[in-house]
């Protein structure tokens, strides 16, 4: 499955997880999306505000789900919709997985993802013998892996794009 997250800064809990999007890589119509209320006292960086937009952050603040509810729903989706042990495909696993894992551990006491996950940047780098600087989405698209889904900092749209990139890269 492909997973993307949007958050207010580099580490939880100082910065809040604001949304999670996920889809099955080979059945992208099987999707999950949730917007999450920021943690009390957390900070949202100016960079996150610029990228995500003030309107999205305000929406999360007013109508986002409480973190416990959001993480419970994601865990239930993983259990019901993901066959076998969940293995996430991330575009930069280090940050997205860490945010999601912290929220799972803090609110549910465990992480259904375990430590499983594939970093799409690492996968691309290894498969095509690229340098790290050649693993941006722009560079991957310029190498011919063009997706229908476009990166726009909506967690579900970005998960769909990542899943599509993973399928394209695996074909080669």
C-alpha positions as CSV (number, residue, x, y, z in Angstrom):
1,X,0.0,0.0,0.0
2,X,1.1,3.6,-0.6
3,X,1.0,6.0,2.3
4,X,1.5,9.8,2.5
5,X,1.2,12.2,5.4
6,X,1.0,15.9,5.8
7,X,2.2,17.5,9.1
8,X,3.1,20.8,10.7
9,X,6.8,20.2,11.1
10,X,9.6,17.6,11.2
11,X,8.9,15.7,14.5
12,X,5.9,14.5,16.5
13,X,4.6,15.6,19.0
14,X,6.2,19.0,18.7
15,X,4.5,19.3,15.3
16,X,1.2,17.7,14.5
17,X,0.2,15.1,12.0
18,X,-2.6,16.8,10.0
19,X,-3.6,14.2,7.4
20,X,-3.0,10.6,6.2
21,X,-3.8,9.2,2.8
22,X,-3.3,5.6,1.7
23,X,-4.3,3.3,-1.1
24,X,-3.4,-0.2,-2.2
25,X,-0.7,0.0,-4.8
26,X,-2.3,-2.5,-7.2
27,X,-5.9,-1.6,-6.3
28,X,-5.7,2.2,-5.9
29,X,-9.4,2.5,-5.7
30,X,-9.1,1.0,-2.2
31,X,-8.4,4.2,-0.3
32,X,-8.2,5.8,3.1
33,X,-8.0,9.5,4.0
34,X,-8.4,11.4,7.2
35,X,-7.7,14.9,8.4
36,X,-6.6,15.2,12.0
37,X,-7.0,17.9,14.6
38,X,-3.7,19.4,15.7
39,X,-2.4,18.4,19.1
40,X,-2.9,21.0,21.9
41,X,0.2,23.2,22.1
42,X,1.8,21.9,18.9
43,X,3.5,24.2,16.4
44,X,2.9,24.5,12.7
45,X,6.0,25.9,11.0
46,X,5.8,28.7,8.5
47,X,7.1,26.3,5.9
48,X,4.2,23.9,6.5
49,X,1.8,26.8,6.4
50,X,3.2,27.9,3.0
51,X,3.0,24.4,1.6
52,X,-0.3,23.3,3.0
53,X,-2.1,26.6,3.1
54,X,-3.8,28.3,6.0
55,X,-7.2,27.2,4.8
56,X,-6.3,23.5,5.1
57,X,-4.7,24.0,8.6
58,X,-7.8,25.8,9.8
59,X,-10.0,23.0,8.4
60,X,-8.0,20.4,10.3
61,X,-8.3,22.6,13.5
62,X,-12.0,22.9,13.2
63,X,-13.3,19.7,11.6
64,X,-10.3,17.3,11.8
65,X,-10.8,14.1,13.8
66,X,-9.4,13.8,17.2
67,X,-6.0,11.9,16.9
68,X,-7.3,8.8,18.8
69,X,-10.3,8.5,16.4
70,X,-8.2,9.1,13.3
71,X,-5.6,6.5,14.2
72,X,-8.2,4.0,15.3
73,X,-9.9,4.4,11.9
74,X,-6.6,4.0,10.0
75,X,-5.7,0.9,12.0
76,X,-9.1,-0.6,11.2
77,X,-8.7,0.2,7.5
78,X,-5.3,-1.5,7.5
79,X,-6.8,-4.6,9.2
80,X,-9.8,-4.8,6.9
81,X,-8.5,-3.6,3.5
82,X,-4.8,-4.5,3.4
83,X,-4.2,-8.2,2.7
84,X,-1.5,-9.8,4.8
85,X,1.0,-7.7,6.8
86,X,0.9,-4.0,5.8
87,X,3.9,-2.8,4.0
88,X,3.8,0.9,3.1
89,X,5.4,2.5,0.1
90,X,6.5,6.0,1.2
91,X,8.2,8.9,-0.7
92,X,10.6,9.6,2.1
93,X,9.8,6.9,4.6
94,X,12.0,8.4,7.3
95,X,9.7,11.4,7.9
96,X,6.2,10.1,7.0
97,X,6.6,6.7,8.7
98,X,8.0,8.3,11.9
99,X,5.1,10.7,12.2
100,X,2.5,8.0,11.7
101,X,4.3,5.5,13.9
102,X,4.5,8.0,16.7
103,X,0.8,8.7,16.5
104,X,0.0,5.0,16.5
105,X,2.2,4.3,19.5
106,X,1.0,7.3,21.4
107,X,-2.7,6.9,20.8
108,X,-3.1,3.2,20.3
109,X,-0.1,1.7,22.1
110,X,1.2,-0.1,19.0
111,X,2.0,0.5,15.3
112,X,0.2,-1.9,12.9
113,X,2.8,-1.0,10.3
114,X,5.6,-2.3,12.5
115,X,8.9,-1.2,10.9
116,X,7.8,-2.3,7.5
117,X,8.0,0.0,4.6
118,X,9.7,0.8,1.3
119,X,11.2,4.2,0.6
120,X,10.5,5.0,-3.0
121,X,13.5,7.3,-3.2
122,X,15.8,4.5,-1.9
123,X,14.2,1.9,-4.2
124,X,14.6,4.1,-7.3
125,X,18.2,5.0,-6.3
126,X,19.1,1.3,-5.9
127,X,17.3,0.0,-9.0
128,X,18.7,2.6,-11.4
129,X,22.1,3.2,-9.7
130,X,21.3,6.9,-9.1
131,X,22.7,9.4,-6.6
132,X,20.4,10.7,-3.8
133,X,20.2,14.1,-5.5
134,X,18.6,12.3,-8.5
135,X,15.7,10.9,-6.5
136,X,13.4,13.9,-6.3
137,X,9.9,13.5,-7.8
138,X,10.9,16.0,-10.5
139,X,14.0,14.0,-11.4
140,X,12.0,10.7,-11.5
141,X,9.3,12.3,-13.7
142,X,12.0,13.7,-16.0
143,X,13.5,10.2,-16.3
144,X,10.2,9.1,-18.0
145,X,8.1,7.9,-15.0
146,X,5.2,10.3,-15.7
147,X,2.1,9.8,-13.5
148,X,-1.5,10.8,-14.1
149,X,-1.8,11.6,-10.4
150,X,0.0,14.8,-9.5
151,X,1.8,15.8,-6.3
152,X,-0.2,18.5,-4.6
153,X,0.3,18.0,-0.8
154,X,-3.1,16.3,-0.4
155,X,-2.2,13.1,1.4
156,X,-4.5,10.9,-0.6
157,X,-3.6,12.4,-4.0
158,X,0.1,12.1,-3.1
159,X,-0.4,8.4,-2.0
160,X,-2.1,7.7,-5.3
161,X,0.9,9.3,-7.2
162,X,3.4,7.3,-5.1
163,X,1.6,4.1,-5.8
164,X,1.5,4.9,-9.5
165,X,5.3,5.7,-9.5
166,X,6.0,2.5,-7.6
167,X,4.1,0.4,-10.2
168,X,5.9,2.2,-13.1
169,X,9.3,1.8,-11.6
170,X,8.7,-1.9,-10.8
171,X,7.8,-2.6,-14.4
172,X,11.2,-1.6,-15.7
